[in-house]
Amino acid sequence: MSKADKIFIENMKDILANGVWDTEYNVRPKWDDGTPAHTIKKFGVVNRYNLKEEVPLLTIRKTNYKAAIDEILWIWQKKSNNVKDLNSHIWDSWADETGSIGKAYGYQLGKKAIYKEGEFDQVDRVLFDLKNNPSSRRIMTNIYNFEDLHEMHLYPCAYSMTFNVSGNTLNGILNQRSNDMIVANNWNVFQYSMLLTMMAYSNGLEPGELVHVIADAHIYDRHVPFVKEVINNPIYDAPKLKVNKKNNFYEYTVDDFVIEDYQFSTLSSRLPVAI
């Protein structure tokens, strides 16, 4: 039985049973018909995924794992903020006429800063430290850059990664200010697990544990029926992951990740998305 499913179901049941509604507030998100998109939420959700045990893909609902990997490569490898460099259309609503999402996500990871060892962007600094100073407790990134927020079309949701080497194992903490649980939770968990895997293998390490810290874990009002359906779907065994290991992080492609024996349930209808 997939442990990722068990964690997800426990989170959803807890939010539905013990969460707090924001219906007394004016909220930013809207549905397509202009109705405010309210949520029920839990504060400070922390989940742990051991990548040595299984690949954290839901089986109670399919996660588009290829698109998830493609997006993480778009952000971390291409360091792009233009949807023309992305194969899926998940960011189209936030892009301007040129395809740009502003000074967000990949743009921030590609900005260079001066260190005593030289000039690096955030990704290259992580790679430098993993190779040259793996015992460091300062291997981290942060794309929530306050001075550029006014030029971001969407403030970063998953905004910080902290990497930590223990023995020959690379662990990581993903900090997320906001998580639309039914739409994006497993998507984020899987893609950052694969980021951790790429960082580990390209530095001669083994991927270990991903800790996912969510400040605001929420379910939208119109998603509640879908959530109740999904958490009652059959749970299958976790799929198997095969990775074509590379010594260079920048050489990874979507095709280097193969998911085998992926069984999953499907939703009975299309999930609405709040913007």
C-alpha positions as CSV (number, residue, x, y, z in Angstrom):
1,M,0.0,0.0,0.0
2,S,1.4,3.4,-1.0
3,K,2.6,5.5,2.0
4,A,2.1,8.7,0.0
5,D,-1.6,7.8,-0.3
6,K,-1.9,7.2,3.4
7,I,-0.3,10.6,4.2
8,F,-2.5,12.4,1.7
9,I,-5.7,10.8,3.0
10,E,-4.8,11.6,6.6
11,N,-4.1,15.2,5.6
12,M,-7.5,15.5,3.8
13,K,-9.5,13.9,6.5
14,D,-7.9,16.2,9.1
15,I,-8.6,19.3,7.0
16,L,-12.2,18.4,6.4
17,A,-12.8,17.5,10.1
18,N,-10.7,20.1,11.9
19,G,-10.0,22.8,9.4
20,V,-11.0,26.5,9.5
21,W,-13.1,28.1,6.7
22,D,-12.2,31.6,5.4
23,T,-15.8,32.5,4.3
24,E,-15.8,35.5,6.6
25,Y,-12.9,37.1,4.6
26,N,-12.6,38.7,1.2
27,V,-10.4,36.3,-0.8
28,R,-8.2,36.8,-3.9
29,P,-9.0,33.6,-5.9
30,K,-12.1,33.4,-8.0
31,W,-13.9,30.7,-9.9
32,D,-14.5,31.1,-13.7
33,D,-18.0,32.6,-13.0
34,G,-16.5,35.3,-10.7
35,T,-17.6,33.7,-7.5
36,P,-15.1,34.0,-4.6
37,A,-13.2,30.7,-4.1
38,H,-13.2,30.1,-0.4
39,T,-11.2,27.4,1.4
40,I,-11.0,25.2,4.4
41,K,-7.5,25.0,5.8
42,K,-5.1,23.6,8.3
43,F,-2.0,25.6,9.4
44,G,1.5,24.1,9.6
45,V,1.2,20.7,8.0
46,V,4.5,18.7,8.0
47,N,4.9,15.5,6.0
48,R,7.9,13.2,5.5
49,Y,8.6,11.0,2.5
50,N,11.4,8.4,2.5
51,L,12.6,8.1,-1.1
52,K,14.6,5.0,-0.2
53,E,11.3,3.2,0.5
54,E,9.1,4.3,-2.4
55,V,8.4,6.9,-5.0
56,P,5.7,9.2,-3.6
57,L,3.1,9.1,-6.3
58,L,-0.6,8.9,-5.4
59,T,-2.5,5.8,-6.6
60,I,-5.9,7.1,-5.4
61,R,-5.6,9.7,-8.1
62,K,-3.2,9.9,-11.1
63,T,-0.4,12.5,-11.0
64,N,0.9,13.6,-14.3
65,Y,4.5,12.8,-13.4
66,K,6.1,13.7,-16.7
67,A,4.6,17.2,-16.6
68,A,5.7,17.5,-13.0
69,I,9.3,16.7,-13.9
70,D,9.1,19.0,-16.9
71,E,8.1,21.9,-14.7
72,I,10.8,21.3,-12.1
73,L,13.4,21.2,-14.9
74,W,11.9,24.4,-16.3
75,I,12.3,26.1,-13.0
76,W,15.6,24.6,-11.7
77,Q,17.5,23.6,-14.8
78,K,16.4,26.0,-17.5
79,K,15.8,28.7,-14.8
80,S,13.1,30.1,-17.1
81,N,10.2,32.3,-16.4
82,N,8.7,31.9,-19.8
83,V,5.9,29.4,-20.6
84,K,7.3,29.0,-24.1
85,D,10.0,26.9,-22.5
86,L,7.5,24.7,-20.8
87,N,5.7,21.7,-22.5
88,S,2.5,21.9,-20.4
89,H,0.0,24.8,-20.2
90,I,-0.3,24.9,-16.4
91,W,1.2,28.4,-16.2
92,D,-0.6,30.0,-19.2
93,S,-3.1,31.8,-17.0
94,W,-0.3,33.7,-15.4
95,A,1.7,34.6,-18.5
96,D,1.7,37.8,-20.4
97,E,1.6,38.2,-24.2
98,T,5.3,37.4,-24.4
99,G,4.9,34.2,-22.3
100,S,6.6,35.7,-19.3
101,I,5.4,35.1,-15.7
102,G,7.5,38.0,-14.5
103,K,10.4,37.9,-12.1
104,A,9.3,34.6,-10.6
105,Y,10.4,31.1,-10.0
106,G,13.2,30.2,-12.6
107,Y,14.1,33.9,-12.9
108,Q,15.0,34.0,-9.2
109,L,17.0,30.8,-9.3
110,G,19.0,32.2,-12.2
111,K,19.9,35.5,-10.5
112,K,23.6,35.6,-9.5
113,A,25.1,36.7,-6.3
114,I,28.6,37.3,-5.0
115,Y,30.1,34.9,-2.6
116,K,33.7,34.7,-1.3
117,E,34.2,31.7,-3.6
118,G,32.9,33.6,-6.6
119,E,29.7,34.5,-8.5
120,F,26.9,31.9,-8.5
121,D,23.2,31.7,-9.1
122,Q,21.2,29.8,-6.5
123,V,21.2,26.4,-8.3
124,D,24.9,26.5,-9.1
125,R,25.6,27.5,-5.5
126,V,23.8,24.3,-4.3
127,L,25.8,22.2,-6.7
128,F,29.0,23.8,-5.7
129,D,28.4,23.2,-2.0
130,L,27.3,19.6,-2.5
131,K,30.5,18.9,-4.3
132,N,32.9,21.0,-2.3
133,N,31.4,21.4,1.1
134,P,28.7,18.7,1.7
135,S,28.9,19.1,5.5
136,S,27.6,22.7,5.2
137,R,24.4,23.6,7.0
138,R,23.8,26.5,4.6
139,I,22.9,24.6,1.4
140,M,19.6,26.3,0.6
141,T,17.6,28.4,-1.9
142,N,14.9,31.0,-1.5
143,I,12.9,32.5,-4.4
144,Y,10.6,34.7,-2.3
145,N,12.5,37.8,-3.1
146,F,10.6,40.7,-1.6
147,E,12.2,43.4,-3.8
148,D,10.9,41.6,-6.9
149,L,7.4,40.6,-5.7
150,H,5.7,43.5,-7.5
151,E,7.1,42.2,-10.8
152,M,5.9,38.6,-10.3
153,H,2.6,37.5,-11.9
154,L,2.2,35.0,-9.0
155,Y,4.0,35.0,-5.7
156,P,6.0,31.7,-5.2
157,C,4.0,29.0,-3.4
158,A,6.9,26.5,-3.0
159,Y,9.6,29.0,-2.2
160,S,12.5,27.4,-0.4
161,M,14.6,24.2,-0.5
162,T,17.2,23.3,2.2
163,F,19.6,20.4,1.3
164,N,21.4,18.5,4.0
165,V,23.9,15.6,3.6
166,S,24.0,12.8,6.1
167,G,26.7,10.2,5.3
168,N,26.1,9.4,1.7
169,T,22.4,10.5,1.8
170,L,21.0,13.8,0.6
171,N,17.9,14.9,2.4
172,G,15.8,18.0,1.8
173,I,13.1,20.3,3.2
174,L,10.6,22.0,0.9
175,N,8.9,25.0,2.4
176,Q,5.6,26.0,0.9
177,R,3.5,29.0,1.9
178,S,0.3,27.7,0.3
179,N,-0.8,24.4,-1.1
180,D,-4.0,23.6,-3.0
181,M,-4.1,20.1,-1.7
182,I,-6.2,18.2,-4.3
183,V,-4.7,20.0,-7.3
184,A,-1.0,20.4,-6.4
185,N,0.0,18.6,-3.3
186,N,1.2,15.3,-4.8
187,W,2.5,17.2,-7.9
188,N,4.8,19.2,-5.6
189,V,5.8,16.3,-3.5
190,F,6.8,14.2,-6.5
191,Q,8.6,16.8,-8.5
192,Y,10.7,18.0,-5.5
193,S,11.4,14.4,-4.7
194,M,12.8,14.1,-8.2
195,L,14.8,17.3,-7.8
196,L,16.3,15.8,-4.7
197,T,17.0,12.6,-6.6
198,M,18.8,14.5,-9.4
199,M,20.8,16.6,-7.0
200,A,21.8,13.5,-5.1
201,Y,22.9,11.3,-8.1
202,S,24.7,14.1,-9.8
203,N,26.9,14.4,-6.7
204,G,27.5,10.8,-6.0
205,L,24.9,10.6,-3.2
206,E,21.7,8.7,-2.6
207,P,18.3,10.4,-2.3
208,G,16.9,10.1,1.3
209,E,14.1,12.0,2.9
210,L,12.0,14.9,1.7
211,V,10.3,16.9,4.4
212,H,7.4,19.0,3.1
213,V,6.4,21.9,5.3
214,I,3.1,23.6,4.3
215,A,2.0,26.8,6.1
216,D,-1.5,26.9,4.6
217,A,-2.8,23.5,3.4
218,H,-6.3,24.1,2.0
219,I,-9.2,22.6,0.1
220,Y,-11.4,24.9,-2.1
221,D,-15.1,24.8,-1.4
222,R,-16.0,23.4,-4.8
223,H,-13.3,20.7,-4.4
224,V,-14.8,19.1,-1.3
225,P,-16.9,16.6,-3.3
226,F,-13.9,15.6,-5.3
227,V,-11.8,15.2,-2.2
228,K,-14.4,12.9,-0.6
229,E,-14.5,10.8,-3.8
230,V,-10.7,10.6,-4.1
231,I,-9.9,9.6,-0.5
232,N,-12.3,6.7,-0.8
233,N,-10.8,5.3,-4.0
234,P,-8.8,2.0,-3.9
235,I,-5.2,2.3,-2.8
236,Y,-2.6,0.4,-4.8
237,D,1.0,-0.4,-4.2
238,A,3.4,2.4,-5.0
239,P,4.9,2.3,-8.5
240,K,8.6,1.6,-9.2
241,L,11.0,4.3,-10.3
242,K,14.0,3.8,-12.6
243,V,16.4,6.7,-13.1
244,N,19.1,7.0,-15.8
245,K,21.7,8.5,-13.5
246,K,23.8,11.5,-14.7
247,N,26.9,13.0,-13.2
248,N,25.7,16.5,-14.4
249,F,22.5,17.9,-13.1
250,Y,22.0,19.9,-16.3
251,E,22.0,16.8,-18.4
252,Y,18.8,15.3,-16.9
253,T,15.7,15.2,-19.1
254,V,12.2,14.0,-18.5
255,D,13.0,10.8,-20.3
256,D,15.6,9.8,-17.7
257,F,12.8,9.0,-15.3
258,V,10.7,5.9,-15.9
259,I,7.7,5.0,-13.8
260,E,6.7,1.3,-13.9
261,D,3.6,-0.5,-12.6
262,Y,1.7,2.7,-11.9
263,Q,-1.9,1.7,-11.0
264,F,-4.3,4.6,-10.2
265,S,-7.9,5.6,-9.9
266,T,-9.5,8.3,-12.0
267,L,-11.9,11.2,-11.1
268,S,-15.5,10.9,-12.2
269,S,-15.5,14.4,-13.6
270,R,-13.1,17.4,-14.3
271,L,-11.8,19.3,-11.3
272,P,-12.4,23.0,-11.4
273,V,-9.4,25.3,-10.9
274,A,-9.5,28.6,-9.0
275,I,-7.5,31.5,-10.3
